[in-house]
Amino acid sequence: MGDPFTLGVASGDPSKDGFVLWTRLATDPLGLNGRGGMAARDVDVEWQVAADERFASVVRSGTATAAWKDAHSVHVELAGLQPGREYFYRFRAQGHLSPTGRTRTTPTGESSPLRFAVAACAHYEHGYYTAYRRLAEEEPDLVVHLGDYLYEYGPSGYTALAGRVRTHTPGKCATLADYRLRHAQYKSDPDLQRAHAAAPWLVAFDDHELENNWAGPVSSTGAPAFARRRASAFRAYYENMPLRRASLQGAVLRVNRRVSWGTLARFHLLDTRQFRDDQACLDGVRAGCDERLSGGRTLLGRAQWDWLAGGLGAPDVRWNLLSQQILMMQRDYRRGPGREVNLDSWDGYAAERTRLLGLMTRASNPVVLTGDAHMHHDAELKLDFDDPGSPVVARELVTSSIASDGDGYRDRAWIAESLAENPHLSYLDQRRGYLVCRVDGEGLAADFRTLEYISKRGAAARTTHRRLIPAQPAPRR
């Protein structure tokens, strides 16, 4: 029987005494029925957690069921381990041993710095996953993935300027089998597997895990049976990610959650798709859309807003890291007089953004981490973006894409014009890459890492910009 561990291993959602371990059995990952070549029966999978990479000191072990109905995925939720410790894990099934993964529990207190990476947007056809390999080589404590983990388009359905480096599985994703197969194709990539095995991940979807620019119950393309399609995409996402079982709640996949790194940092992961109102003015990058300014429009939804408001003001943490998918800053895309904004971003929900920025003034050291844009951005977030004297509430650090839009480029004239149109924006780069951040009690240092090309393998990653954010005293309450 063939090796069932062709999709690798992963871990995620660490806590002070545990984490989630993941694998999915697939002897033929590209089998067109989405079942990975597995027979229609459950499989017992043994797992081990050790304090050392050679597994001389196994601290926990057990057996989990890779259920046929769950596409033979495994989610093991560990508890009772030591805080602030590195661990190693592996699986065994059908006479085969999986690769070894490295993970860790979160610390208590504020005893040690945290080093984490931020990634997003990895279109398989647009380039090789060299950025994932370089990210793994950084050996971060944690990886935060902010969506567009995969793309739903059929072959050449979204072509980068550089063309197609490799080819998607047949057809646009619409059924559960389609999404399972597409996840398996992406997970088959060795560089992505290496990044998953390097550290625990915090994951949250954006739009392409289902469909471009979907909004709540609304399909952006008028796709039939959209509720069923959304449920299928959510189920496949859960099956292929190191998420806790409680995250899949019927037709809802809850990805907004908090993960604390002792009292040093708290990640607030947001869901900016599932509960939003439909985009204003038929979506797109547009000028003159008054609907986007309406005070009644919501991006987060009432329940998620209340959850976020209740957690941002907590006094027991030094850094509040809002981890979310779409540009929060005001971003003018028109050169010269007038303004054009992206209605799929927070610019399309301007009143709620203003309320959120006001809420953030009461939070300790807020920093916004963002994906989606396929470009590095470093920006100030202000209560009034049109007033140069308006106070800075936080910084927004936006990662470029892992692969989406191909090699990228650096158009210095376009960048200069964009910075002039958006004075709160201090850095832009259209090349591929990721962020690496180091945070401690004194400050947060963000390295913007870029690669010169991904249309062939082997590019180095280098730091092309660094942002230092000093810690501020906790706000008065």
LUMSERO-888455 format. One line per 4 residues: number of its first residue (from 1); their letters; for each residue x, y, z of C-alpha. Coordinates in Angstrom, 1 decimal. Each point is the difference from the previous one (the first is absolute). Layout:
BEGIN
NUM> a> X Y Z; ...
This chain:
BEGIN
1> mgdp> 0.0 0.0 0.0; 1.3 3.5 -0.9; 1.1 2.6 2.5; -3.1 1.7 1.5
5> ftlg> 1.9 3.1 1.2; 0.4 1.7 -3.4; -1.6 3.2 1.4; 2.4 0.4 2.9
9> vasg> -0.8 1.0 3.6; -0.9 3.3 1.7; -0.8 1.4 3.4; -1.9 3.1 1.1
13> dpsk> -1.9 2.1 2.6; 2.5 -0.4 2.8; -0.9 0.5 3.6; 2.0 0.0 3.2
17> dgfv> -0.5 -3.7 0.4; -0.7 -1.4 -3.5; -0.7 0.5 -3.7; -1.7 -1.7 -2.9
21> lwtr> 1.8 -2.7 -2.1; -1.2 -0.6 -3.5; 0.6 -2.4 -2.9; -2.1 -1.4 -2.8
25> latd> 0.5 -3.4 -1.6; 0.3 -0.1 -3.7; 1.8 -2.6 -2.0; -1.1 1.7 -3.3
29> plgl> -0.5 3.6 0.9; -1.1 1.0 -3.6; -2.6 -2.7 -0.4; -2.9 1.9 -1.6
33> ngrg> -2.7 -1.0 2.5; 1.8 2.0 2.7; 0.4 -3.1 2.2; 3.8 -0.1 -0.4
37> gmaa> 0.0 -3.6 -1.2; -1.3 -1.3 3.4; -2.5 -2.8 0.4; -3.4 0.7 1.4
41> rdvd> 0.8 -1.0 3.6; 1.4 1.5 3.1; 3.7 -0.3 0.8; 1.7 -0.1 3.4
45> vewq> 3.0 2.5 0.2; 2.5 -0.1 2.8; 1.5 3.3 1.2; 3.0 0.9 2.2
49> vaad> 1.2 3.2 1.6; 3.5 0.2 1.3; 2.3 2.5 1.7; 2.8 -0.7 -2.5
53> erfa> 0.2 -0.4 -3.8; 1.3 -3.6 0.3; -3.1 -1.0 2.1; 2.2 -1.4 2.8
57> svvr> -2.3 1.8 2.5; -3.5 -0.6 -1.1; -2.3 1.9 2.3; -3.4 -0.8 -1.5
61> sgta> -1.4 -2.6 -2.5; -3.3 -1.4 -1.1; -2.1 -1.1 -2.9; -2.4 2.1 -2.0
65> taaw> -2.5 -1.0 -2.7; 0.4 1.3 -3.5; -3.7 -0.1 -1.0; -1.1 -0.7 -3.5
69> kdah> -2.7 2.7 0.3; 2.6 2.6 0.9; 2.2 -0.8 -3.0; 2.3 -2.0 2.4
73> svhv> 1.1 3.2 1.8; 1.3 -0.2 3.5; -0.3 2.8 2.7; 1.6 -0.9 3.3
77> elag> -0.5 2.6 2.7; 2.6 -0.2 2.7; -0.1 1.4 3.5; 1.9 -0.5 3.3
81> lqpg> 3.5 0.8 -1.5; 2.5 2.4 1.5; -0.3 3.7 -1.0; 2.6 1.8 -2.1
85> reyf> 1.6 -3.3 -1.3; 1.0 -1.2 -3.4; -1.4 -3.4 -1.0; 0.3 -2.4 -3.0
89> yrfr> -2.7 -2.2 -1.4; -0.7 -2.8 -2.5; -2.6 -2.4 -1.2; 0.0 -3.7 -1.0
93> aqgh> -2.6 -1.8 -2.2; -0.2 -2.9 -2.4; 3.7 -0.9 0.7; 1.3 3.5 -0.9
97> lspt> 1.5 2.7 2.2; -0.8 3.6 -0.7; 2.5 2.9 -0.1; 0.8 1.6 3.3
101> grtr> -1.5 3.4 0.9; 1.3 2.6 2.4; -2.5 1.9 2.2; -0.2 1.7 3.4
105> ttpt> -2.3 1.0 2.8; -0.4 3.7 0.9; 1.8 1.4 3.1; -1.4 1.5 3.1
109> gess> 0.9 3.6 1.0; 2.2 2.1 -2.1; 3.3 -1.9 0.4; 1.2 -0.4 -3.6
113> plrf> -0.3 1.8 -3.3; -2.3 -1.3 -2.8; 1.2 -0.4 -3.5; -2.8 -0.6 -2.5
117> avaa> -0.6 0.0 -3.8; -2.9 1.4 -2.0; -1.0 -1.4 -3.3; -3.0 0.1 -2.5
121> cahy> -1.1 -0.6 -3.6; 1.7 -3.0 -1.6; -1.4 -0.6 -3.5; 1.4 -3.3 -1.1
125> ehgy> 0.1 0.8 -3.7; 1.9 3.3 0.4; 3.2 -1.3 1.4; 2.0 -2.4 2.1
129> ytay> -0.3 0.2 3.8; 3.6 1.0 0.6; -1.3 2.7 2.5; -1.5 -2.8 2.1
133> rrla> 3.3 -1.8 0.1; 1.9 3.2 1.0; -2.6 0.7 2.6; 0.6 -3.5 1.4
137> eeep> 3.7 0.6 0.1; -0.6 3.0 2.3; -1.2 -2.5 2.7; -2.7 2.3 1.4
141> dlvv> -1.9 -0.8 3.2; -3.3 0.5 -1.8; -1.4 0.5 -3.5; -3.0 2.2 -0.6
145> hlgd> -1.7 -0.7 -3.3; -2.6 2.6 -1.0; -1.8 -1.6 -2.8; -0.1 -0.9 -3.7
149> ylye> 1.8 -3.2 0.9; -1.3 -1.4 -3.2; -1.9 1.3 -3.1; -3.2 -1.4 -1.3
153> ygps> 0.5 0.8 -3.7; 0.3 -2.6 -2.7; 3.2 -0.2 -2.1; 1.0 3.5 -1.2
157> gyta> -3.1 1.4 1.6; 2.1 2.8 1.5; 3.3 0.6 -1.9; 2.9 1.9 1.4
161> lagr> 2.0 2.4 -2.1; 2.8 -2.6 -0.1; -2.3 -2.7 -1.2; -0.6 -3.5 1.4
165> vrth> 2.8 -1.9 1.7; -2.1 -3.1 0.8; -3.6 -1.1 -0.4; -3.0 -0.2 2.2
169> tpgk> -2.1 -3.2 0.3; -2.8 0.0 -2.6; -3.0 2.4 0.3; -1.0 2.7 2.3
173> catl> -0.7 -1.2 3.6; -3.7 -0.4 0.7; -0.5 -3.3 1.8; 1.5 -1.5 3.1
177> adyr> 2.0 -2.4 -2.1; 1.4 3.0 -2.0; 1.1 1.8 3.1; 1.5 -3.1 1.6
181> lrha> 2.0 -0.7 -3.2; 1.2 3.6 -0.2; 1.2 0.0 3.6; 1.8 -3.3 -0.7
185> qyks> 1.8 1.5 -3.0; 1.2 3.0 2.0; 0.9 -2.2 3.0; 2.1 -2.2 -2.3
189> dpdl> 2.5 2.7 -0.4; 3.2 -0.8 1.9; 0.8 3.6 0.9; -3.5 0.6 1.5
193> qrah> 0.4 -3.3 1.9; 3.3 1.2 1.4; -1.5 3.3 1.2; -2.8 -1.9 1.7
197> aaap> 2.4 -2.3 1.7; 2.2 2.8 1.3; -2.4 1.6 2.4; -3.6 0.2 1.2
201> wlva> -2.3 2.0 -2.2; -2.9 2.4 0.6; -2.2 -0.1 -3.0; -3.1 2.0 -1.2
205> fddh> -1.5 0.0 -3.5; -0.6 2.9 -2.3; -2.1 -0.3 -3.2; 1.8 -2.4 -2.4
209> elen> -0.4 -3.0 2.3; -3.6 0.3 -1.3; -0.4 2.5 -2.8; 1.5 3.4 -0.9
213> nwag> -1.6 2.9 2.0; -2.9 -1.9 1.5; -1.8 1.8 2.8; -2.1 -1.8 2.7
217> pvss> -2.7 -1.9 -1.8; 0.6 1.7 -3.4; 1.9 -1.5 -2.9; 2.0 2.5 -2.0
221> tgap> -0.7 -1.9 -3.2; -3.6 -0.9 0.7; 1.0 -3.7 0.4; -2.9 -2.4 0.5
225> afar> -0.5 -1.8 3.3; 2.5 2.3 1.6; -0.8 -1.0 3.6; 0.8 -3.6 -0.8
229> rras> 3.2 1.0 -1.8; 1.0 2.2 3.0; -0.6 -2.9 2.4; 2.1 -2.3 -2.2
233> afra> 2.9 2.5 -0.1; -0.1 0.4 3.7; 0.0 -3.7 0.6; 2.9 -0.6 -2.3
237> yyen> 1.9 2.9 1.7; -0.5 -1.5 3.4; 1.0 -3.4 -1.2; 3.3 1.3 -1.3
241> mplr> 1.0 2.4 2.8; 1.2 -0.3 3.6; -3.2 1.3 1.5; -1.8 -1.1 3.1
245> rasl> -3.2 -2.1 -0.5; -2.2 2.7 1.6; 0.8 2.3 -2.9; -2.3 -1.9 -2.4
249> qgav> -3.5 0.8 1.1; -2.4 -1.4 -2.6; 0.0 2.4 -2.9; 2.1 2.6 1.9
253> lrvn> 3.8 -0.3 0.3; 1.2 2.2 2.9; 3.4 1.4 -0.6; -0.2 3.1 2.1
257> rrvs> 1.8 -0.9 3.2; 2.7 1.2 2.4; 3.4 -1.6 0.7; 2.2 1.4 2.7
261> wgtl> 3.7 -0.1 0.3; 0.2 0.3 3.8; -0.6 3.6 1.0; 2.3 1.2 -2.8
265> arfh> -2.3 -0.2 -3.0; -3.5 -0.9 -1.0; -1.1 -0.9 -3.5; -3.6 1.0 -0.9
269> lldt> -0.7 -1.9 -3.2; -2.9 1.5 -1.9; -2.5 -1.3 -2.5; -0.6 2.7 -2.6
273> rqfr> -2.1 -2.1 -2.4; -2.7 -2.0 1.7; -2.0 2.7 1.7; 0.5 3.0 -2.2
277> ddqa> -2.6 1.9 -2.0; 0.3 -0.2 -3.8; 2.5 2.3 -1.6; -1.3 3.5 -0.8
281> cldg> -0.5 1.4 -3.5; 0.5 -3.4 -1.7; 3.5 -0.5 1.4; 3.3 0.8 -1.7
285> vrag> 2.3 3.0 0.2; -2.3 3.0 -0.4; -0.4 3.7 0.5; -3.1 1.8 1.4
289> cder> -1.7 -2.8 1.9; -1.9 1.6 2.8; -1.5 -3.3 1.1; 3.3 -1.1 1.4
293> lsgg> -0.2 2.8 2.6; -3.3 -1.2 1.5; 0.2 -0.4 3.8; -2.2 -3.1 -0.2
297> rtll> 2.4 -2.1 -2.1; 1.9 -2.8 1.8; 3.1 -2.0 -0.9; 0.3 -1.9 3.2
301> graq> -3.6 -0.6 0.9; -1.5 0.8 3.4; 1.1 -3.1 1.9; 3.6 0.2 -1.2
305> wdwl> 0.1 3.7 0.8; -1.1 -0.6 3.5; 2.5 -2.8 0.4; 2.8 2.2 -1.2
309> aggl> -1.0 3.0 2.1; -0.1 -2.2 3.0; 3.5 -1.3 -0.5; 1.9 3.0 -1.3
313> gapd> -0.3 1.9 3.2; 1.3 -2.7 2.2; 2.9 1.5 2.2; 2.0 -3.3 0.4
317> vrwn> 2.0 0.1 -3.2; 2.7 2.3 -1.4; -0.6 -0.4 -3.8; -3.3 -0.4 -1.8
321> llsq> 0.5 -1.5 -3.4; -3.1 0.3 -2.2; 0.5 -2.6 -2.7; -2.3 0.4 -2.9
325> qilm> -0.3 -0.3 -3.8; -0.6 3.3 -1.8; 1.5 3.5 0.0; -1.2 2.0 3.0
329> mqrd> 1.7 3.3 -1.1; -1.6 2.5 -2.3; 1.6 -0.7 -3.4; -0.5 2.3 -2.9
333> yrrg> 0.7 -1.7 -3.3; -0.6 3.1 -2.2; 2.9 2.1 -1.1; -0.7 3.7 0.4
337> pgre> -3.2 1.7 1.1; -2.9 -2.2 1.2; 0.0 -3.3 1.7; -0.5 -3.6 -1.0
341> vnld> -0.2 -2.7 2.7; -0.3 -3.8 0.1; -3.6 -0.7 1.2; 0.9 -3.6 1.0
345> swdg> 2.4 1.4 2.7; -0.7 2.0 3.1; -0.4 3.1 -2.2; -3.4 -1.5 -1.0
349> yaae> -1.0 0.0 3.7; 1.4 3.3 1.0; -2.3 0.8 3.0; 0.7 -3.3 1.7
353> rtrl> 3.7 0.5 -0.6; -0.2 3.3 1.8; -1.8 -1.6 2.9; 2.7 -2.8 0.1
357> lglm> 2.8 2.5 0.0; -1.6 1.8 2.9; -0.3 -3.3 1.8; 3.7 -0.6 -0.6
361> tras> 1.0 3.2 1.8; -0.9 -1.7 3.2; 2.1 -3.1 -0.8; 3.5 -0.6 1.1
365> npvv> 2.5 0.3 -2.9; -2.3 -1.0 -2.9; 1.6 -1.1 -3.2; -2.0 -1.2 -3.1
369> ltgd> 1.3 -2.9 -2.0; -1.5 -0.3 -3.5; 0.1 -2.1 -3.1; -1.9 0.0 -3.4
373> ahmh> 1.7 3.0 -1.7; 2.9 -2.0 -1.7; 2.3 2.9 0.9; 1.9 0.9 3.1
377> hdae> -1.4 3.1 1.7; 1.1 1.9 3.1; -2.6 2.5 1.1; -1.2 2.2 2.9
381> lkld> -3.7 -0.5 1.0; -1.6 3.3 0.9; -3.4 1.0 1.3; -0.2 2.5 -3.0
385> fddp> 2.2 -1.0 -2.9; -0.7 3.4 -1.7; 1.4 2.0 2.9; 3.8 0.0 0.2
389> gspv> -0.2 0.9 3.7; -2.4 -2.8 0.9; 1.5 -2.3 2.7; 1.5 -3.3 -1.1
393> vare> -2.0 -2.9 1.6; 2.1 -2.9 -1.2; 2.2 -1.2 -2.8; -1.2 -2.4 -2.6
397> lvts> 2.6 -2.5 -1.3; -1.1 -1.6 -3.3; 1.7 -3.1 -1.3; 0.5 -0.5 -3.7
401> sias> -1.1 -3.3 -1.6; 1.8 -3.3 0.1; -0.6 -0.6 -3.7; -3.1 1.8 -1.3
405> dgdg> 0.8 2.3 -2.9; 3.2 -1.7 -0.9; 3.5 1.4 0.3; -1.1 3.5 0.7
409> yrdr> 1.9 3.2 -0.8; 1.1 3.3 1.5; -1.5 2.9 -1.9; 1.7 2.9 1.8
413> awia> -2.0 2.7 -1.8; -3.3 -1.7 0.8; 1.1 -0.5 3.6; 1.0 3.7 0.4
417> esla> -3.4 1.1 -1.4; -1.8 -2.4 2.3; 1.9 1.3 3.1; -0.8 3.6 -1.0
421> enph> -3.7 -0.8 -0.3; 0.1 -1.8 3.4; 2.2 1.9 2.4; -0.7 -2.4 2.8
425> lsyl> 1.6 -2.7 -2.1; 3.8 -0.2 0.3; 1.0 -3.2 -1.9; -1.3 -2.0 -2.9
429> dqrr> 1.6 -3.0 -1.9; -1.6 -2.1 -2.7; 2.3 -2.9 0.3; -0.9 -3.3 1.7
433> gylv> 0.8 -0.6 3.6; -1.1 -0.2 3.7; 0.6 1.7 3.3; 2.1 -1.0 2.9
437> crvd> -0.7 1.8 3.3; 1.8 -0.1 3.3; -1.9 1.4 3.0; 0.9 0.4 3.6
441> gegl> -0.8 2.4 2.8; 1.9 2.8 -1.5; -1.2 0.0 -3.6; -1.0 -1.8 -3.2
445> aadf> 2.4 -0.3 -2.9; -1.5 -1.0 -3.4; 2.3 -1.2 -2.8; -1.6 0.2 -3.5
449> rtle> 1.5 -3.0 -1.8; 0.0 -0.1 -3.8; 1.1 -2.3 -2.8; 1.1 1.1 -3.4
453> yisk> -1.8 -2.8 -1.9; -2.2 -3.1 0.5; -0.4 -1.0 -3.7; 3.0 -2.3 0.7
457> rgaa> 1.3 -1.5 3.2; 2.8 1.1 2.2; -0.4 3.8 0.7; 1.3 1.3 3.2
461> artt> -2.1 2.1 2.4; 1.4 3.3 1.3; -1.3 2.8 2.2; -0.9 3.0 -2.2
465> hrrl> -1.7 2.0 2.8; -0.1 0.0 3.8; -2.6 1.6 2.3; 0.8 0.5 3.7
469> ipaq> -3.0 0.7 2.2; 0.9 0.9 3.6; -2.3 -1.2 2.7; -2.2 2.7 1.5
473> papr> -1.4 0.2 3.6; -3.4 -1.6 0.4; -2.8 2.6 -0.7; -1.8 1.5 2.9
477> r> -3.4 -1.6 0.7
